[in-house]
Amino acid sequence: MSAKKQTFEEKLLRLEEIVAALEKGDVQLADSLALFQEGAKLISACSTQLDQAEQQVVKLMKGPDGAPVEMPFGEGEEG
């Protein structure tokens, strides 16, 4: 991992690479364990980022009285 902070999309791309390598099955056991650990950390980081994004969306959605209102995704869209 580079010194710069990875974006969500970069983390997902790396996670896809890890899954592909593990599914291929030609990685040695020690390397597989290291990849698995890296993948677990990436999943945790992505989950945290998604939770933070969800909280921001909830804060941005306000009802008529100014209080936050949680609505299911897609509700309020015209179409």
Backbone as XML, in Angstrom:
<?xml version="1.0"?>
<chain id="A" units="angstrom">
  <residue number="1" name="MET">
    <atom name="N" x="0.858" y="-1.181" z="0.000"/>
    <atom name="CA" x="0.000" y="0.000" z="0.000"/>
    <atom name="C" x="0.894" y="1.230" z="0.000"/>
  </residue>
  <residue number="2" name="SER">
    <atom name="N" x="0.524" y="2.213" z="-0.782"/>
    <atom name="CA" x="1.331" y="3.418" z="-0.878"/>
    <atom name="C" x="1.138" y="4.308" z="0.342"/>
  </residue>
  <residue number="3" name="ALA">
    <atom name="N" x="1.990" y="5.345" z="0.428"/>
    <atom name="CA" x="1.930" y="6.258" z="1.567"/>
    <atom name="C" x="0.672" y="7.115" z="1.543"/>
  </residue>
  <residue number="4" name="LYS">
    <atom name="N" x="0.132" y="7.381" z="0.333"/>
    <atom name="CA" x="-1.078" y="8.196" z="0.255"/>
    <atom name="C" x="-2.289" y="7.369" z="0.666"/>
  </residue>
  <residue number="5" name="LYS">
    <atom name="N" x="-3.289" y="8.060" z="1.146"/>
    <atom name="CA" x="-4.500" y="7.382" z="1.582"/>
    <atom name="C" x="-5.286" y="6.891" z="0.363"/>
  </residue>
  <residue number="6" name="GLN">
    <atom name="N" x="-5.689" y="5.630" z="0.397"/>
    <atom name="CA" x="-6.425" y="5.052" z="-0.711"/>
    <atom name="C" x="-7.871" y="5.530" z="-0.712"/>
  </residue>
  <residue number="7" name="THR">
    <atom name="N" x="-8.415" y="5.703" z="-1.907"/>
    <atom name="CA" x="-9.834" y="6.028" z="-2.026"/>
    <atom name="C" x="-10.647" y="4.747" z="-1.835"/>
  </residue>
  <residue number="8" name="PHE">
    <atom name="N" x="-11.937" y="4.909" z="-1.662"/>
    <atom name="CA" x="-12.842" y="3.775" z="-1.531"/>
    <atom name="C" x="-12.724" y="2.871" z="-2.758"/>
  </residue>
  <residue number="9" name="GLU">
    <atom name="N" x="-12.707" y="3.495" z="-3.928"/>
    <atom name="CA" x="-12.637" y="2.738" z="-5.176"/>
    <atom name="C" x="-11.315" y="1.984" z="-5.303"/>
  </residue>
  <residue number="10" name="GLU">
    <atom name="N" x="-10.226" y="2.582" z="-4.866"/>
    <atom name="CA" x="-8.933" y="1.903" z="-4.897"/>
    <atom name="C" x="-8.926" y="0.701" z="-3.955"/>
  </residue>
  <residue number="11" name="LYS">
    <atom name="N" x="-9.563" y="0.854" z="-2.811"/>
    <atom name="CA" x="-9.656" y="-0.256" z="-1.859"/>
    <atom name="C" x="-10.460" y="-1.406" z="-2.458"/>
  </residue>
  <residue number="12" name="LEU">
    <atom name="N" x="-11.570" y="-1.070" z="-3.122"/>
    <atom name="CA" x="-12.384" y="-2.117" z="-3.749"/>
    <atom name="C" x="-11.617" y="-2.829" z="-4.853"/>
  </residue>
  <residue number="13" name="LEU">
    <atom name="N" x="-10.874" y="-2.075" z="-5.642"/>
    <atom name="CA" x="-10.074" y="-2.667" z="-6.713"/>
    <atom name="C" x="-9.032" y="-3.629" z="-6.132"/>
  </residue>
  <residue number="14" name="ARG">
    <atom name="N" x="-8.362" y="-3.212" z="-5.073"/>
    <atom name="CA" x="-7.371" y="-4.079" z="-4.431"/>
    <atom name="C" x="-8.038" y="-5.321" z="-3.856"/>
  </residue>
  <residue number="15" name="LEU">
    <atom name="N" x="-9.213" y="-5.149" z="-3.284"/>
    <atom name="CA" x="-9.952" y="-6.281" z="-2.734"/>
    <atom name="C" x="-10.307" y="-7.279" z="-3.845"/>
  </residue>
  <residue number="16" name="GLU">
    <atom name="N" x="-10.701" y="-6.776" z="-5.006"/>
    <atom name="CA" x="-10.993" y="-7.646" z="-6.145"/>
    <atom name="C" x="-9.746" y="-8.412" z="-6.584"/>
  </residue>
  <residue number="17" name="GLU">
    <atom name="N" x="-8.600" y="-7.744" z="-6.562"/>
    <atom name="CA" x="-7.336" y="-8.398" z="-6.920"/>
    <atom name="C" x="-7.013" y="-9.523" z="-5.939"/>
  </residue>
  <residue number="18" name="ILE">
    <atom name="N" x="-7.239" y="-9.252" z="-4.663"/>
    <atom name="CA" x="-6.969" y="-10.256" z="-3.623"/>
    <atom name="C" x="-7.867" y="-11.463" z="-3.811"/>
  </residue>
  <residue number="19" name="VAL">
    <atom name="N" x="-9.153" y="-11.216" z="-4.032"/>
    <atom name="CA" x="-10.101" y="-12.318" z="-4.222"/>
    <atom name="C" x="-9.705" y="-13.156" z="-5.436"/>
  </residue>
  <residue number="20" name="ALA">
    <atom name="N" x="-9.343" y="-12.489" z="-6.530"/>
    <atom name="CA" x="-8.937" y="-13.216" z="-7.736"/>
    <atom name="C" x="-7.712" y="-14.087" z="-7.468"/>
  </residue>
  <residue number="21" name="ALA">
    <atom name="N" x="-6.740" y="-13.549" z="-6.742"/>
    <atom name="CA" x="-5.527" y="-14.307" z="-6.435"/>
    <atom name="C" x="-5.846" y="-15.512" z="-5.555"/>
  </residue>
  <residue number="22" name="LEU">
    <atom name="N" x="-6.714" y="-15.323" z="-4.573"/>
    <atom name="CA" x="-7.066" y="-16.428" z="-3.683"/>
    <atom name="C" x="-7.908" y="-17.478" z="-4.409"/>
  </residue>
  <residue number="23" name="GLU">
    <atom name="N" x="-8.800" y="-17.036" z="-5.298"/>
    <atom name="CA" x="-9.625" y="-17.985" z="-6.045"/>
    <atom name="C" x="-8.806" y="-18.797" z="-7.039"/>
  </residue>
  <residue number="24" name="LYS">
    <atom name="N" x="-7.755" y="-18.188" z="-7.558"/>
    <atom name="CA" x="-6.895" y="-18.879" z="-8.517"/>
    <atom name="C" x="-6.251" y="-20.103" z="-7.870"/>
  </residue>
  <residue number="25" name="GLY">
    <atom name="N" x="-5.901" y="-19.971" z="-6.592"/>
    <atom name="CA" x="-5.435" y="-21.123" z="-5.829"/>
    <atom name="C" x="-3.970" y="-21.464" z="-5.950"/>
  </residue>
  <residue number="26" name="ASP">
    <atom name="N" x="-3.166" y="-20.647" z="-6.621"/>
    <atom name="CA" x="-1.755" y="-20.991" z="-6.749"/>
    <atom name="C" x="-0.848" y="-20.158" z="-5.842"/>
  </residue>
  <residue number="27" name="VAL">
    <atom name="N" x="-1.444" y="-19.531" z="-4.831"/>
    <atom name="CA" x="-0.678" y="-18.735" z="-3.871"/>
    <atom name="C" x="-0.317" y="-19.637" z="-2.689"/>
  </residue>
  <residue number="28" name="GLN">
    <atom name="N" x="0.921" y="-19.526" z="-2.222"/>
    <atom name="CA" x="1.353" y="-20.344" z="-1.084"/>
    <atom name="C" x="0.568" y="-19.965" z="0.164"/>
  </residue>
  <residue number="29" name="LEU">
    <atom name="N" x="0.517" y="-20.874" z="1.117"/>
    <atom name="CA" x="-0.289" y="-20.700" z="2.320"/>
    <atom name="C" x="0.050" y="-19.414" z="3.065"/>
  </residue>
  <residue number="30" name="ALA">
    <atom name="N" x="1.317" y="-19.148" z="3.294"/>
    <atom name="CA" x="1.706" y="-17.937" z="4.036"/>
    <atom name="C" x="1.255" y="-16.678" z="3.292"/>
  </residue>
  <residue number="31" name="ASP">
    <atom name="N" x="1.401" y="-16.693" z="1.975"/>
    <atom name="CA" x="0.967" y="-15.547" z="1.175"/>
    <atom name="C" x="-0.563" y="-15.430" z="1.181"/>
  </residue>
  <residue number="32" name="SER">
    <atom name="N" x="-1.237" y="-16.561" z="1.152"/>
    <atom name="CA" x="-2.700" y="-16.558" z="1.213"/>
    <atom name="C" x="-3.192" y="-15.931" z="2.511"/>
  </residue>
  <residue number="33" name="LEU">
    <atom name="N" x="-2.537" y="-16.277" z="3.611"/>
    <atom name="CA" x="-2.915" y="-15.712" z="4.903"/>
    <atom name="C" x="-2.684" y="-14.201" z="4.934"/>
  </residue>
  <residue number="34" name="ALA">
    <atom name="N" x="-1.561" y="-13.768" z="4.364"/>
    <atom name="CA" x="-1.262" y="-12.334" z="4.317"/>
    <atom name="C" x="-2.293" y="-11.599" z="3.461"/>
  </residue>
  <residue number="35" name="LEU">
    <atom name="N" x="-2.655" y="-12.195" z="2.320"/>
    <atom name="CA" x="-3.677" y="-11.590" z="1.459"/>
    <atom name="C" x="-5.027" y="-11.538" z="2.168"/>
  </residue>
  <residue number="36" name="PHE">
    <atom name="N" x="-5.353" y="-12.632" z="2.873"/>
    <atom name="CA" x="-6.616" y="-12.666" z="3.611"/>
    <atom name="C" x="-6.662" y="-11.566" z="4.664"/>
  </residue>
  <residue number="37" name="GLN">
    <atom name="N" x="-5.567" y="-11.376" z="5.387"/>
    <atom name="CA" x="-5.510" y="-10.325" z="6.403"/>
    <atom name="C" x="-5.654" y="-8.946" z="5.770"/>
  </residue>
  <residue number="38" name="GLU">
    <atom name="N" x="-4.972" y="-8.729" z="4.657"/>
    <atom name="CA" x="-5.089" y="-7.444" z="3.963"/>
    <atom name="C" x="-6.532" y="-7.220" z="3.506"/>
  </residue>
  <residue number="39" name="GLY">
    <atom name="N" x="-7.145" y="-8.278" z="2.976"/>
    <atom name="CA" x="-8.535" y="-8.181" z="2.533"/>
    <atom name="C" x="-9.484" y="-7.858" z="3.678"/>
  </residue>
  <residue number="40" name="ALA">
    <atom name="N" x="-9.266" y="-8.479" z="4.825"/>
    <atom name="CA" x="-10.118" y="-8.217" z="5.987"/>
    <atom name="C" x="-10.000" y="-6.756" z="6.428"/>
  </residue>
  <residue number="41" name="LYS">
    <atom name="N" x="-8.792" y="-6.214" z="6.389"/>
    <atom name="CA" x="-8.598" y="-4.804" z="6.746"/>
    <atom name="C" x="-9.289" y="-3.891" z="5.739"/>
  </residue>
  <residue number="42" name="LEU">
    <atom name="N" x="-9.194" y="-4.251" z="4.461"/>
    <atom name="CA" x="-9.850" y="-3.450" z="3.422"/>
    <atom name="C" x="-11.364" y="-3.474" z="3.575"/>
  </residue>
  <residue number="43" name="ILE">
    <atom name="N" x="-11.920" y="-4.642" z="3.888"/>
    <atom name="CA" x="-13.366" y="-4.757" z="4.095"/>
    <atom name="C" x="-13.800" y="-3.879" z="5.254"/>
  </residue>
  <residue number="44" name="SER">
    <atom name="N" x="-13.044" y="-3.916" z="6.333"/>
    <atom name="CA" x="-13.365" y="-3.096" z="7.502"/>
    <atom name="C" x="-13.315" y="-1.608" z="7.162"/>
  </residue>
  <residue number="45" name="ALA">
    <atom name="N" x="-12.269" y="-1.207" z="6.442"/>
    <atom name="CA" x="-12.126" y="0.201" z="6.070"/>
    <atom name="C" x="-13.252" y="0.638" z="5.138"/>
  </residue>
  <residue number="46" name="CYS">
    <atom name="N" x="-13.608" y="-0.200" z="4.172"/>
    <atom name="CA" x="-14.692" y="0.136" z="3.246"/>
    <atom name="C" x="-16.027" y="0.223" z="3.979"/>
  </residue>
  <residue number="47" name="SER">
    <atom name="N" x="-16.249" y="-0.690" z="4.901"/>
    <atom name="CA" x="-17.480" y="-0.675" z="5.686"/>
    <atom name="C" x="-17.590" y="0.603" z="6.511"/>
  </residue>
  <residue number="48" name="THR">
    <atom name="N" x="-16.490" y="1.014" z="7.106"/>
    <atom name="CA" x="-16.468" y="2.251" z="7.881"/>
    <atom name="C" x="-16.783" y="3.446" z="6.988"/>
  </residue>
  <residue number="49" name="GLN">
    <atom name="N" x="-16.168" y="3.480" z="5.795"/>
    <atom name="CA" x="-16.429" y="4.583" z="4.876"/>
    <atom name="C" x="-17.882" y="4.609" z="4.437"/>
  </residue>
  <residue number="50" name="LEU">
    <atom name="N" x="-18.464" y="3.442" z="4.179"/>
    <atom name="CA" x="-19.871" y="3.393" z="3.785"/>
    <atom name="C" x="-20.784" y="3.869" z="4.913"/>
  </residue>
  <residue number="51" name="ASP">
    <atom name="N" x="-20.475" y="3.478" z="6.142"/>
    <atom name="CA" x="-21.255" y="3.932" z="7.294"/>
    <atom name="C" x="-21.186" y="5.450" z="7.437"/>
  </residue>
  <residue number="52" name="GLN">
    <atom name="N" x="-19.996" y="6.013" z="7.256"/>
    <atom name="CA" x="-19.830" y="7.466" z="7.351"/>
    <atom name="C" x="-20.602" y="8.172" z="6.250"/>
  </residue>
  <residue number="53" name="ALA">
    <atom name="N" x="-20.567" y="7.630" z="5.040"/>
    <atom name="CA" x="-21.302" y="8.226" z="3.924"/>
    <atom name="C" x="-22.806" y="8.172" z="4.186"/>
  </residue>
  <residue number="54" name="GLU">
    <atom name="N" x="-23.276" y="7.053" z="4.741"/>
    <atom name="CA" x="-24.700" y="6.924" z="5.057"/>
    <atom name="C" x="-25.121" y="7.970" z="6.085"/>
  </residue>
  <residue number="55" name="GLN">
    <atom name="N" x="-24.296" y="8.203" z="7.087"/>
    <atom name="CA" x="-24.615" y="9.206" z="8.103"/>
    <atom name="C" x="-24.669" y="10.603" z="7.498"/>
  </residue>
  <residue number="56" name="GLN">
    <atom name="N" x="-23.783" y="10.894" z="6.558"/>
    <atom name="CA" x="-23.808" y="12.200" z="5.895"/>
    <atom name="C" x="-25.089" y="12.370" z="5.088"/>
  </residue>
  <residue number="57" name="VAL">
    <atom name="N" x="-25.517" y="11.308" z="4.397"/>
    <atom name="CA" x="-26.746" y="11.377" z="3.607"/>
    <atom name="C" x="-27.936" y="11.615" z="4.525"/>
  </residue>
  <residue number="58" name="VAL">
    <atom name="N" x="-27.975" y="10.909" z="5.646"/>
    <atom name="CA" x="-29.078" y="11.080" z="6.596"/>
    <atom name="C" x="-29.114" y="12.511" z="7.108"/>
  </residue>
  <residue number="59" name="LYS">
    <atom name="N" x="-27.947" y="13.089" z="7.390"/>
    <atom name="CA" x="-27.893" y="14.467" z="7.874"/>
    <atom name="C" x="-28.392" y="15.442" z="6.822"/>
  </residue>
  <residue number="60" name="LEU">
    <atom name="N" x="-28.133" y="15.136" z="5.565"/>
    <atom name="CA" x="-28.523" y="16.033" z="4.486"/>
    <atom name="C" x="-30.018" y="15.965" z="4.164"/>
  </residue>
  <residue number="61" name="MET">
    <atom name="N" x="-30.652" y="14.871" z="4.526"/>
    <atom name="CA" x="-32.079" y="14.699" z="4.234"/>
    <atom name="C" x="-32.877" y="15.243" z="5.409"/>
  </residue>
  <residue number="62" name="LYS">
    <atom name="N" x="-33.491" y="16.381" z="5.215"/>
    <atom name="CA" x="-34.254" y="16.997" z="6.289"/>
    <atom name="C" x="-35.718" y="17.089" z="5.912"/>
  </residue>
  <residue number="63" name="GLY">
    <atom name="N" x="-36.560" y="16.949" z="6.916"/>
    <atom name="CA" x="-37.995" y="17.064" z="6.718"/>
    <atom name="C" x="-38.430" y="18.515" z="6.720"/>
  </residue>
  <residue number="64" name="PRO">
    <atom name="N" x="-39.731" y="18.746" z="6.591"/>
    <atom name="CA" x="-40.260" y="20.111" z="6.537"/>
    <atom name="C" x="-39.929" y="20.941" z="7.775"/>
  </residue>
  <residue number="65" name="ASP">
    <atom name="N" x="-39.805" y="20.298" z="8.926"/>
    <atom name="CA" x="-39.507" y="21.029" z="10.157"/>
    <atom name="C" x="-38.002" y="21.176" z="10.396"/>
  </residue>
  <residue number="66" name="GLY">
    <atom name="N" x="-37.197" y="20.727" z="9.444"/>
    <atom name="CA" x="-35.747" y="20.846" z="9.576"/>
    <atom name="C" x="-35.102" y="19.652" z="10.250"/>
  </residue>
  <residue number="67" name="ALA">
    <atom name="N" x="-35.922" y="18.768" z="10.795"/>
    <atom name="CA" x="-35.390" y="17.574" z="11.449"/>
    <atom name="C" x="-35.001" y="16.539" z="10.390"/>
  </residue>
  <residue number="68" name="PRO">
    <atom name="N" x="-33.911" y="15.798" z="10.608"/>
    <atom name="CA" x="-33.520" y="14.771" z="9.645"/>
    <atom name="C" x="-34.613" y="13.711" z="9.508"/>
  </residue>
  <residue number="69" name="VAL">
    <atom name="N" x="-34.844" y="13.298" z="8.279"/>
    <atom name="CA" x="-35.829" y="12.266" z="7.999"/>
    <atom name="C" x="-35.141" y="11.175" z="7.202"/>
  </residue>
  <residue number="70" name="GLU">
    <atom name="N" x="-35.181" y="9.942" z="7.705"/>
    <atom name="CA" x="-34.606" y="8.830" z="6.970"/>
    <atom name="C" x="-35.651" y="8.291" z="6.010"/>
  </residue>
  <residue number="71" name="MET">
    <atom name="N" x="-35.253" y="8.169" z="4.737"/>
    <atom name="CA" x="-36.135" y="7.625" z="3.724"/>
    <atom name="C" x="-35.387" y="6.511" z="3.009"/>
  </residue>
  <residue number="72" name="PRO">
    <atom name="N" x="-36.101" y="5.497" z="2.554"/>
    <atom name="CA" x="-35.429" y="4.432" z="1.799"/>
    <atom name="C" x="-34.791" y="4.996" z="0.544"/>
  </residue>
  <residue number="73" name="PHE">
    <atom name="N" x="-33.716" y="4.383" z="0.101"/>
    <atom name="CA" x="-33.021" y="4.828" z="-1.095"/>
    <atom name="C" x="-33.972" y="4.812" z="-2.267"/>
  </residue>
  <residue number="74" name="GLY">
    <atom name="N" x="-33.957" y="5.869" z="-3.049"/>
    <atom name="CA" x="-34.813" y="5.955" z="-4.221"/>
    <atom name="C" x="-36.127" y="6.648" z="-3.963"/>
  </residue>
  <residue number="75" name="GLU">
    <atom name="N" x="-36.542" y="6.752" z="-2.718"/>
    <atom name="CA" x="-37.809" y="7.410" z="-2.408"/>
    <atom name="C" x="-37.634" y="8.910" z="-2.649"/>
  </residue>
  <residue number="76" name="GLY">
    <atom name="N" x="-38.636" y="9.512" z="-3.209"/>
    <atom name="CA" x="-38.591" y="10.940" z="-3.475"/>
    <atom name="C" x="-38.079" y="11.256" z="-4.858"/>
  </residue>
  <residue number="77" name="GLU">
    <atom name="N" x="-37.633" y="10.231" z="-5.586"/>
    <atom name="CA" x="-37.189" y="10.445" z="-6.951"/>
    <atom name="C" x="-38.407" y="10.488" z="-7.860"/>
  </residue>
  <residue number="78" name="GLU">
    <atom name="N" x="-38.363" y="11.405" z="-8.799"/>
    <atom name="CA" x="-39.461" y="11.478" z="-9.760"/>
    <atom name="C" x="-39.120" y="10.594" z="-10.935"/>
  </residue>
  <residue number="79" name="GLY">
    <atom name="N" x="-40.126" y="9.949" z="-11.483"/>
    <atom name="CA" x="-39.821" y="9.134" z="-12.640"/>
    <atom name="C" x="-40.897" y="8.286" z="-13.012"/>
  </residue>
</chain>
